[in-house]
């Protein structure tokens, strides 16, 4: 992929984050270009989730700068930050659905908050639900759905806003292994359609090998290796990369 002449959609410069005395992010630099899918992998506690949560300031970084579509996210006051967050979809580990709202209401909720008329918001919600194969479940409530279905509703909720960037924080981590494949299938379809730029934290090595334009390996708060899947999963240069290479073979 030729990214030399293009401006990054997302630019991260020297990002730092500590919790008490433990440094979780140690000077992260990263560019993400329109249409790319970048997968972030690494051991638990290496800073992966903290990294993507800093992008829309669900977690406040201690130092460094983040730019999204040319706007410095790290300097925005809350009203402007709220508007920017609506352009960045976020799919959580836990589904975070509102139990008292049905599926259609969950997906259209953010659109209604933006001031869209109910009919328009629900039409967009139905469209998003169709993309994840759940249009027929629109009037069900979250407790009536399987874990995989709930996560697909979470994906539809993010898609309904038509964000240019989607962040995924281990979206299959809370699922029974039997249900993982249905969420992975939706994610791979989104990658193929190039509907949005994606930054994905996951341990799903098979998905990473098929879907990523670039894979980033993190360890102890740093990026220790990055490159195309064909390179970093077959001839890794880092210890972490070697571990994932072995996982791909099992």
N, C-alpha and C positions, 0 to 999 in steps of 0.2 A: 504494500500500500504506500503510495507516494504522499507524504505529509509535509514535504519540504516547504512548499509555497503556501500552505494553508495556515490559518490562525487556529490555535487550539480553542475548542469549546470550553475546556476546563484547564486551568493552569494552577499548579500548586508549587509554591516556592518556600523552601526551608521550614517546613511545618514542624512545630514542636508541641508536645503535650506531655505533662507529667501529672500523676496522681500522688499527692503527698511528695515523697522523695523518689518515686519510681518513674523513670522516663519511659513513656510508652511510645512516643514518636520522636525520632532523632533526626531532624533535618530532612524531611521527605520532600523530594522534587519530582513532579510528575506532570506531563502534558497528555491530555486526552482530546483526540480530534473528532470532528463530526463523523458519525457513522461507524465509529470504532466500537468494538467490544473488548474491554480489558478485564481480565480475570485476576483477582488478587488472592494468593494462596500463601499459607504458612501455618506454623503451629499455633495452638491456642495461646493467647496472651501476647502475640507478637505485635499487635497494634492494628490489625486489619480493620476491625469494626470501628475502632476509634478514628481511623483515617477517614472512612466514608461518612461517619457521623459529624466530623468536623466540616465537611464540605458545605452542608447547609446549616451548620452551627447548632445542630442538636446537641453537639458537644462543643464547647468553646475552646479553640486552640490557645496555647500560651504565647506562641510566637509564630512568625511566618505570614505569608499572604496567600489568599485563594482568590482566583479570578474566574468568574463564570460569564460567558458571553461578553467579556471585556470589562465587566463590573467587578470591583473588589468586594467580595462577600464579607471579608473580615472587618471592613469598616462601615458596614451598613447599620443604620438604626433600625429598630424593630419594625416599623411600618413597611419600610422598603424591603427588609429581610423577609417579611411575611409574603409579600408579593413575589419575590424571587423564589421562595420555596414552592410556590405553585407551579413553577416551571421546572422543578426537579422532582421527579417521581421517586418515592422511597418505598421499597418492599422490605418489611421487617422479618426478623426470625419468628417472632410471635405475630399472630395475625392482626391483633389490634382492631378487631371489628366491634362495632357498637351492638351489643346483644339485643337491645330493645328495638333496633331498626331492622327491617328486612334487607335482603341482599340488594335490591334496587335502591333503597334509601341509603344504604351504606356507600354504594358506588357513586350516587349522585350528590352526596352530602357536601363535598368540597365545591362542587359546581354551584350548588344553591348558595353556599357562603359567598361565592364570587358575585352573586346577584343575578345569576342566570334564571330565567323563568322555569317553573317546574317542568313544563312540557319539553322544553329544549334540553334541560339537564337530564331528564329521564330518557330522552331519545339517545343522548350520548352515552348514558349508562348502559342502556340496552345494547348499543353497538359494542361497547367495551366488554360486556358480558358475553356477547356472541364470539368475540375473539378468543375468549378463554373457555368456550364451550359450556357456559352456564346460563344462557338466556332463559332456559326453562325453569331455572331455580330462582328466578328474580323475586318471587314473593315468599320464598322460604326465609327463615330466620337462622342466624349463625349456629345455634345449638342443634339445628336439624341437618347440618352439613358435616361431612367428613373433614378431617384435617386438611387433606389435599384440596378439597373444594373450598374451604375457608381461605387457604392461601391463594387460590386462583381468584377469589373475590378480592383479596388484597391487591393482586396484580391488576385486576380490572379497575379498581379504585384509582390506582396510579395512572393507568393508561387513559382513563376518561379525561384527564386534564391535558392530554396530548403533549407531554413534556418532551423537550429536546434532549433531556438527560434523565436516565433512570439509574438509581443506586439500589443495589440488592445486598442486604446484609444476611448472608447465609440463609437464603430463603427456604432451604429444605431441612434445616437443622432440627426443627421441631416436629418433623413428620416421621411417621412410621416408614421404615424402608420400603414397604410395599407401595406407599403413596408417593414416593419421591419421583418416580418416572413421569407421572402426569404433570407435575410442575416443571420438570426438566423439558418435557415436550413443548410446553407453552413457551418457555424461555428460548428454546432453539428456533421455534417459529418466528419469534420476535427478532432474533439475530438474522435469520434468513431474509426477513422482510425489510431490514434496515429501517424500521419505523422510528427508532430512537437510538441514541448513543447510550451504551451501557457500561457501568463499572460494577463488577460483581465480585463479592467476597463469597467464596465457596470452597468446600473440600471435595467437590465432585470432579475427580480428575478426568473421567471420560467426557463429561460435558465440556470441560476446559479444553481438552484436546480437539474437540469438534468445533467449538463455537468461538474461541478466542482469536482475535487478531494479534493480541499480545498477552502473555502471561507474566505477572509480576510475582516474584517470591519475596516474602518479607520474613525477617527474623530479628528479634530483639529491637523492634522499633525502626528498622532500616530496610530499604530495598536492597536485597543482596544479589538479585539477578532479574533480568527481564529480557524478553524476546519472543519470537514466534513459537507456537507450540511445537512445531517440527524440530526446533532447535533445543529449547530448554527442557523438553520432555524426553528427548532421545540422547542428547549429549550435554547434560547440564554441567555447569561449572561450580555450582554451590552445593553445600552439604544438603540443604533443604531440597534443592532440585533433584538430587540423587534419591532422596526418600520418596518423592512423588513419582519419579521414574519407576521405582520398584512397585509402587502402588498400581501403576498403569498396567504392569505386566501380570498382576495377580488376578 
